[in-house]
Amino acid sequence: MFFSNLLLSALALASAALASPIELAERQTPQKLRIMPLGDSITEITCWRATVWDQLASANLASSVQYVGSQNSNPQNCKPATANWDQHHEGHSGWLAVDIANNYLEGWLKKTPADIVMFMLGTNDVTRGKSTQDVINAYTKMVGIMRASNPKVKIIVDLIIPLSFSNNAIQAINAQIPSWAAKMNTTESPIVIADCYTGFKTSDLRDGVHPNANGDKIIAERVGPLLLDFVRQGLAGK
């Protein structure tokens, strides 16, 4: 037993000696909570992500979290109060929920795993003829992929903001989200709804589809508090 313990100690020392400074730093640095902003152009080419980051900073949580995703961009040249805000995201202009669910999300989460996913999807689906059920089925598949990647992932799903045209299809999806979320919700991997639709007017859109500055503010006001709650829960569980 004595020699066995000596051997284990020697192996541990050898492993530490071979580790690079970066690897040693990663072992010693607590991992930040990983937040994936997921969606289409309403996630990619808008400023609500930046405003939500300001909320994290104001709550003294920014140093404990990071946005994750294959994208790292600020197309709208957003200028939040936090100059060094994290610009990573998984927003893809023009993409459909059904395509993201069927072809892309699994790979994205393998490359950039997430502890919290917040998403708004469906706008492009309805403008290209997909049904309400198509979108809800995509949501279900996405949640399965998220939980396969991380069984304890926390999920924020947004009610979709209105379109200035063909808004009935958006309303139909939003009407299904509460019962869908209740059915999919679990204690280990909770799902909450950010109501980004109620009180959001077409005058809060800059082009009939994407939020203007006031629209960004509305989305951030609905998403941010839910995200802060999830972040605090995640940090308390570490």
Secondary structure, DSSP 4 states (H G I P E B T S, - for coil): -HHHHHHHHHHHHHHHHHS-HHHHHHHHSPPPEEEEEEESHHHHSSSHHHHHHHHHHHTT-GGGEEE-SSEE--TT----S-TT---EEEE-TT--HHHIIIIIHHHHHHHS--SEEEEE--HHHHHTT--HHHHHHHHHHHHHHHHHH-TT-EEEEEPPPPPSSSHHHHHHHHHHHHHHHHHH--SSS-EEEE--STT--GGGBSSSSSB-HHHHHHHHHHHHHHHHHHHHHHHHT-
